[in-house]
Amino acid sequence: MSVKLTLSIDEGVIRRAKKFAKQSNRSLSEMVESYLARITDDKIDDSDDELMKVLGVIQLPDDFNEKDEIRKIMASKYMK
């Protein structure tokens, strides 16, 4: 079941992401869904080509710690 989601994202990032999606023959929604599914998957693999294509599309703060964020997501998913 698909559910609508409203996000606040920098306009420049959205423009670049839409361009990237078009070049990849994908919708922006499909890209975001795929990315979120992969980062919340228990079997994250850094050698995943599809994941590597979307990495860098979003600018994160310099102090962003991916492993900590994944732990938080997993904890909220399984510790309800």
C-alpha positions in Angstrom: 0.0 0.0 0.0 1.4 3.4 -1.0 1.1 6.3 1.4 1.7 10.0 0.6 4.6 11.6 2.4 5.5 15.3 2.6 9.2 16.2 2.9 11.0 19.5 3.2 14.1 19.3 1.0 16.4 22.0 -0.4 15.2 23.1 -3.8 18.6 22.6 -5.5 18.7 19.0 -4.2 15.2 18.3 -5.5 16.2 19.7 -9.0 19.3 17.5 -9.1 17.4 14.5 -7.8 14.7 14.9 -10.4 17.3 15.2 -13.2 19.1 12.1 -11.9 15.8 10.2 -11.7 14.9 11.2 -15.3 18.3 10.1 -16.5 17.9 6.8 -14.7 14.4 6.3 -16.1 12.9 6.2 -12.6 10.5 8.3 -10.6 11.8 10.3 -7.7 9.3 8.5 -5.5 10.7 5.2 -6.6 14.3 6.4 -5.9 13.4 7.6 -2.4 11.4 4.4 -1.6 14.2 2.2 -2.8 16.8 4.2 -0.8 14.7 4.0 2.4 14.1 0.3 1.9 17.8 -0.4 1.5 19.0 1.7 4.4 16.5 0.0 6.7 17.3 -3.5 5.4 19.2 -5.8 7.8 21.5 -6.9 5.0 23.1 -3.6 3.9 25.9 -4.2 1.4 28.3 -1.3 0.6 29.0 -3.0 -2.8 25.4 -2.6 -3.9 25.6 -0.6 -7.2 22.0 0.7 -7.0 22.5 2.1 -3.5 25.8 3.6 -4.6 24.1 5.5 -7.4 21.8 7.4 -5.0 24.5 8.0 -2.3 25.7 11.6 -2.6 22.4 12.9 -4.0 21.5 14.2 -0.6 23.9 16.5 1.2 24.3 15.4 4.9 25.9 17.4 7.7 29.6 16.8 8.2 29.0 15.2 11.6 26.4 12.7 10.2 27.1 9.2 11.4 25.5 6.7 9.2 26.0 3.7 11.5 24.4 5.6 14.4 21.4 6.5 12.3 21.0 3.0 11.1 21.1 1.8 14.7 18.4 4.3 15.6 16.2 3.2 12.7 16.6 -0.5 13.6 15.9 0.2 17.3 12.7 2.1 16.5 11.7 -0.7 14.1 12.2 -3.6 16.4 12.0 -2.1 19.9 8.3 -1.0 19.8 
